[in-house]
Amino acid sequence: MKNTSRPSDPLPEEFASEEEAAVFWNTHSLADYEECLEPVEVAVSLKRRHFEIEIDEESYLALQARARRERKPVKQLASQILKGGLAAP
């Protein structure tokens, strides 16, 4: 449902600081200023997502030692091991 009431305060042309903008938007609804919005085109480039998992210290130290021997980053070796283990039936 579209808001047909007029905003109580005019939208400032610009804010002097991020703090000033925060104070304004914490006390006003964007829905009240819908007529001031302009469409914009945004290019989005999604990068790979990264996840964090817990492992015990002994496993991490073994992984770190093997990564050092293979001259690979720990995260690369961990991903490689997980992918290989998950690909097996």
C-alpha positions as CSV (number, residue, x, y, z in Angstrom):
1,M,0.0,0.0,0.0
2,K,1.4,3.4,-1.0
3,N,1.9,6.0,1.6
4,T,-0.3,9.0,0.6
5,S,0.5,11.2,3.5
6,R,3.1,13.9,3.1
7,P,6.3,13.7,5.1
8,S,6.4,16.0,8.1
9,D,9.9,17.2,7.3
10,P,11.4,18.0,3.9
11,L,14.2,15.8,2.7
12,P,17.5,17.7,3.0
13,E,19.4,18.2,-0.3
14,E,22.4,16.7,1.5
15,F,23.6,15.8,4.9
16,A,26.6,17.4,6.6
17,S,27.8,14.1,7.9
18,E,26.9,10.4,8.1
19,E,25.8,11.0,11.7
20,E,23.4,13.7,10.6
21,A,22.0,11.3,8.0
22,A,21.7,8.5,10.6
23,V,19.8,10.8,12.9
24,F,17.4,11.8,10.2
25,W,16.7,8.3,8.9
26,N,16.4,6.9,12.4
27,T,13.4,9.3,12.9
28,H,11.9,9.2,9.4
29,S,10.5,6.5,7.1
30,L,11.9,6.1,3.6
31,A,8.3,5.3,2.6
32,D,7.4,8.9,3.3
33,Y,9.9,10.1,0.7
34,E,9.1,7.6,-2.1
35,E,8.5,10.4,-4.6
36,C,12.1,11.5,-4.1
37,L,13.7,8.2,-5.0
38,E,15.3,7.7,-8.4
39,P,16.0,4.4,-10.1
40,V,19.7,3.6,-10.5
41,E,21.6,0.8,-12.3
42,V,23.9,-1.2,-10.2
43,A,26.5,-3.7,-11.5
44,V,27.0,-6.5,-9.0
45,S,29.9,-8.8,-9.1
46,L,29.4,-11.7,-6.7
47,K,32.6,-13.3,-5.5
48,R,33.0,-16.7,-4.1
49,R,31.6,-17.2,-0.6
50,H,33.8,-18.2,2.2
51,F,32.7,-20.4,5.1
52,E,34.3,-21.0,8.5
53,I,34.3,-24.5,10.1
54,E,35.7,-25.6,13.4
55,I,38.3,-28.2,13.6
56,D,40.4,-29.5,16.5
57,E,43.9,-28.2,17.1
58,E,45.5,-31.5,16.2
59,S,43.8,-31.6,12.8
60,Y,44.7,-28.0,12.2
61,L,48.4,-28.5,13.0
62,A,48.5,-31.6,10.7
63,L,46.8,-29.6,8.0
64,Q,49.2,-26.7,8.5
65,A,52.3,-29.0,8.4
66,R,51.1,-30.7,5.2
67,A,50.3,-27.3,3.6
68,R,53.8,-26.2,4.4
69,R,55.3,-29.3,2.8
70,E,53.2,-28.9,-0.3
71,R,53.8,-25.2,-0.4
72,K,50.1,-24.3,-0.5
73,P,48.0,-22.0,1.6
74,V,46.2,-23.9,4.4
75,K,42.7,-22.9,3.1
76,Q,43.5,-24.2,-0.4
77,L,44.7,-27.5,1.0
78,A,41.6,-27.8,3.3
79,S,39.3,-27.1,0.3
80,Q,41.1,-29.7,-1.8
81,I,40.9,-32.3,0.9
82,L,37.2,-31.6,1.5
83,K,36.3,-31.7,-2.2
84,G,38.2,-35.0,-2.6
85,G,36.5,-36.5,0.4
86,L,33.1,-35.4,-0.5
87,A,33.4,-36.6,-4.1
88,A,34.0,-40.2,-2.9
89,P,30.8,-42.3,-2.7
